[in-house]
Amino acid sequence: MEARYKILDIDLEGIEDIRRFREKLLSRPDKGSAGKTGTWRLYKPILYIDKCTRCGLCWLYCPDNVISWRQREIPEIDMEFCKGCGICGDVCPVDAIEMVLEGE
């Protein structure tokens, strides 16, 4: 009897799925579409690299598209456009992003 399902390499298939999702299905705002932050931000995100699992959830949920991320790399936050909303810190499963008062 022939197998009905193809055995998948989860790692490779997962990467391709993310790529397709990101390129075709995900609607993202242009970086800085709401303008530069200026001096009005109250909180800023601090990324603890040693805690980061490189899952990409912060990138996925950032409403201003200021987090750049590639598969298995550390995300980078563009502080020039970050509004300090804290969504990235809320969705991080390992608390690798902490929101601190601006100026600390």
C-alpha positions in Angstrom: 0.0 0.0 0.0 1.4 3.4 -1.0 1.6 6.1 1.6 -1.1 8.8 1.2 0.9 11.6 2.9 4.3 12.9 2.2 6.8 12.9 5.1 7.9 16.4 5.7 11.1 17.8 6.9 9.4 20.1 9.5 12.3 22.5 9.7 12.6 23.2 5.9 8.8 23.1 5.4 8.3 25.5 8.3 10.8 28.0 6.8 9.1 27.9 3.4 5.7 28.3 5.1 6.9 31.4 7.0 8.4 32.8 3.8 5.2 32.3 1.8 3.1 33.7 4.7 5.3 36.8 5.0 5.5 37.5 1.3 1.9 36.8 0.2 -0.6 36.8 3.0 0.7 39.2 5.6 -0.3 42.8 5.3 2.4 45.0 6.8 2.5 48.8 7.1 5.4 50.6 5.5 8.2 51.2 8.0 7.6 54.5 9.7 4.2 55.0 8.0 3.1 56.8 11.2 6.2 59.0 11.1 9.2 59.2 13.3 8.7 58.9 17.0 10.4 62.1 18.1 10.4 62.9 21.8 6.9 61.8 22.8 7.5 58.1 23.4 7.1 57.2 27.1 8.5 53.6 27.0 11.1 51.9 24.9 11.7 48.2 24.4 14.9 46.6 25.6 15.8 43.3 24.0 17.7 40.8 26.1 19.7 38.8 23.5 20.6 36.0 25.9 16.9 35.3 26.5 15.7 35.6 22.9 14.7 32.3 21.2 14.5 34.0 17.7 10.9 32.9 17.3 9.9 36.1 15.4 6.7 36.8 17.3 7.8 40.3 18.1 8.3 41.0 14.4 5.0 39.4 13.5 2.9 41.5 15.9 4.7 44.9 15.7 2.0 47.3 14.4 4.6 49.8 13.1 6.9 47.2 11.3 10.0 48.5 13.1 11.3 45.1 14.0 13.5 43.5 11.4 14.0 39.8 11.7 15.3 36.8 9.7 14.8 33.2 10.5 17.1 32.2 13.4 18.6 35.6 13.8 18.3 38.2 16.6 15.6 40.7 15.9 16.6 44.4 15.6 14.3 47.2 16.7 14.5 50.6 14.9 14.1 53.0 17.8 13.8 56.0 15.4 10.3 54.8 14.5 9.3 52.6 17.5 6.2 54.1 19.3 6.8 52.2 22.5 3.4 50.4 22.5 4.8 47.3 24.2 3.1 44.7 22.0 6.4 43.1 21.2 7.1 42.6 24.9 3.6 41.2 25.6 3.8 38.6 22.9 7.4 37.4 23.7 7.0 33.9 25.2 10.3 34.2 27.2 10.1 37.8 28.3 13.2 38.8 26.3 11.7 42.2 25.6 11.1 44.6 28.5 9.5 48.0 28.3 11.4 50.6 30.3 10.8 54.3 30.7 12.4 56.5 28.0 15.6 58.0 29.4 16.6 55.0 31.6 
